[in-house]
Amino acid sequence: MTRKRVIINFAHLSVELLIELAWFIISKMTGNVYFTTPDPTLASITALVKDLETKNTLAQEGGRQAHSDMLDARDALLAALRSLGLYVEKIADGNETILISSGFPLTKDHLPKRRDNFWAKRGPNAGDILVGCVAYPKAKAYVWQRFVGTNPPTDDNLWVWSGVSTQTKMGLTNLDSGSRVWLRYCAVTKNGMMEWSNPIDIIVG
């Protein structure tokens, strides 16, 4: 059986999704008995997320310097999350329960026990799709990922983080019309992230 690892490269994420993921990881590791001395500290990660939020807002108002400052803040958070992921790997030492509890998405997840009833359909506007699934028992949230290509990726690192929702539905926007998009999701319970669903595909309208 392939040993699971946490995904630590999030350079492909938008700033908004990176912020969302960082807050999720912070929430899962806060008070976590497995990670008593996070390195970097959760306080430092929190400060970096808040800094990125502020600079991302300023960048939306325009200005080359504001955009440059936002990119610097983004790179700082990416580097810190990479270091935190390596810390999680070291502490967990391959223990899947500990890895899951960190909130980091995992590589090489097994296929689920066919309970997903997963669907996707085109949205009301060009480039939009809506995805949904049946409710998972005691799920607190659902994590969604996508991949654009003819076939689903063989490397889990190629899946793109598309967001977290508290409901069983989520809309994805601004996709390229005519592209084939593969989708998957996993439920999040108090025990962490569950197994990823089987991927499904849809042609974007």
C-alpha positions in Angstrom: 0.0 0.0 0.0 1.3 3.4 -1.0 2.1 5.6 2.0 0.1 8.7 2.2 1.7 12.1 2.6 0.4 15.6 3.1 0.3 17.9 0.1 2.6 20.9 0.8 2.7 22.7 -2.6 -0.2 25.1 -3.0 1.4 27.5 -5.6 -1.4 26.6 -8.0 -4.2 28.0 -5.7 -5.7 31.4 -6.1 -5.0 33.8 -3.3 -8.6 33.4 -2.0 -8.4 29.6 -2.0 -5.0 29.7 -0.3 -6.4 31.9 2.4 -9.4 29.5 2.9 -7.1 26.5 3.1 -4.8 28.1 5.5 -7.6 29.0 7.9 -8.9 25.5 7.7 -5.5 24.0 8.6 -5.1 26.5 11.5 -8.5 25.5 12.8 -7.7 21.7 12.6 -4.3 22.1 14.3 -5.4 24.5 17.0 -5.5 22.5 20.2 -4.6 19.3 18.3 -3.0 16.9 20.8 -0.8 15.5 18.1 0.8 18.8 17.3 1.8 20.5 20.5 4.7 22.5 19.1 4.0 23.4 15.5 6.9 24.7 13.5 6.3 27.3 12.3 3.9 28.3 15.1 0.2 28.7 14.4 0.4 32.2 15.6 3.0 33.0 12.9 0.8 31.3 10.3 -2.2 33.3 11.4 -0.3 36.5 11.1 0.8 35.6 7.6 -2.8 34.8 6.6 -4.1 38.1 8.0 -1.3 40.0 6.2 -2.1 38.3 2.9 -5.8 39.1 3.4 -5.0 42.8 4.0 -2.6 43.0 1.1 -4.9 41.1 -1.3 -7.6 43.7 -0.5 -5.3 46.5 -1.3 -4.1 44.9 -4.5 -7.7 44.8 -5.7 -7.7 48.6 -5.7 -4.8 48.6 -8.2 -1.3 49.8 -8.2 1.9 47.9 -9.1 3.4 48.2 -5.6 0.2 46.9 -3.9 0.2 43.9 -6.2 3.9 43.2 -5.6 3.3 43.4 -1.8 0.5 40.9 -2.2 2.7 38.5 -4.1 5.4 38.7 -1.4 2.8 38.0 1.3 1.5 35.1 -0.8 5.0 33.6 -1.2 5.6 34.0 2.6 2.5 32.1 3.4 3.2 29.3 0.8 6.7 28.9 2.3 5.3 28.7 5.9 2.6 26.2 4.9 5.3 24.1 3.2 7.4 24.1 6.4 4.3 23.3 8.5 3.5 20.4 6.3 7.0 19.0 6.7 6.5 19.3 10.5 3.3 17.4 10.2 5.0 14.7 8.2 7.7 14.3 10.8 5.4 14.1 13.7 2.9 11.7 12.0 5.6 9.4 10.8 3.2 7.8 8.4 0.3 7.5 10.8 -2.8 8.3 8.7 -5.0 9.3 11.6 -2.5 12.0 12.6 -2.0 13.2 9.1 -5.8 13.6 8.5 -6.2 15.5 11.8 -3.8 18.2 10.5 -6.3 19.5 8.0 -3.7 19.2 5.2 -5.1 17.4 2.1 -3.4 14.1 1.5 -1.8 12.4 -1.6 -2.6 8.9 -2.7 -6.1 8.7 -1.1 -8.0 5.5 -1.7 -11.2 5.4 -3.7 -14.3 5.5 -1.6 -16.7 2.7 -0.8 -19.2 3.6 -3.6 -21.5 5.8 -1.4 -20.8 9.1 -3.2 -23.8 9.7 -5.6 -21.7 12.6 -7.0 -23.0 14.8 -9.8 -22.2 17.9 -11.8 -24.1 20.1 -14.2 -23.6 23.2 -16.2 -24.5 26.5 -14.5 -26.7 29.3 -15.7 -23.7 31.2 -17.2 -21.0 30.2 -19.6 -18.0 28.8 -17.8 -20.0 27.9 -14.7 -20.7 24.5 -13.3 -22.5 23.2 -10.2 -21.3 20.1 -8.3 -23.1 18.3 -5.5 -23.2 15.1 -3.5 -25.3 13.2 -1.0 -24.8 14.2 2.6 -22.1 12.4 4.5 -23.0 11.4 8.1 -22.0 14.1 10.6 -20.0 16.0 8.0 -19.0 19.5 9.0 -17.9 20.6 5.5 -17.0 19.3 2.0 -13.7 19.9 0.2 -13.8 20.1 -3.6 -11.1 19.7 -6.2 -10.9 19.8 -10.0 -8.6 19.0 -12.9 -8.8 20.1 -16.5 -7.8 17.4 -19.0 -8.9 14.5 -21.1 -8.4 12.0 -18.3 -8.2 12.3 -14.5 -4.7 12.9 -13.2 -2.5 10.0 -12.1 -0.6 12.3 -9.7 -2.7 13.6 -6.8 -0.6 16.8 -6.7 -2.2 17.9 -10.0 -5.7 18.2 -8.5 -6.6 21.8 -7.9 -8.1 23.0 -4.7 -11.5 24.5 -5.6 -12.9 25.4 -2.2 -14.6 24.3 1.0 -18.4 24.4 1.6 -20.6 23.6 4.5 -23.3 22.4 2.1 -23.4 19.5 -0.3 -23.4 21.8 -3.3 -20.8 24.2 -4.6 -20.6 26.4 -7.7 -17.4 26.8 -9.8 -17.1 29.8 -12.1 -14.9 31.3 -14.8 -13.9 27.9 -16.3 -13.0 27.7 -20.0 -16.0 26.8 -22.1 -15.5 23.5 -23.9 -12.9 22.2 -21.5 -13.3 18.8 -19.8 -13.2 19.2 -16.1 -12.7 16.3 -13.7 -14.1 16.8 -10.2 -13.8 15.0 -6.8 -14.7 15.8 -3.2 -14.3 14.6 0.3 -16.3 15.1 3.4 -14.8 16.6 6.5 -15.9 15.3 9.9 -14.6 15.9 13.5 -12.1 13.2 12.7 -10.7 15.0 9.7 -10.9 14.6 5.9 -12.5 11.4 4.7 -11.6 9.5 1.5 -11.9 11.3 -1.8 -14.8 10.4 -4.1 -14.4 8.7 -7.4 -13.8 11.5 -10.0 -16.5 12.5 -12.5 -16.2 14.7 -15.5 -18.2 17.3 -17.3 -17.7 19.5 -20.4 -18.0 23.1 -19.5 -20.7 25.1 -21.3 
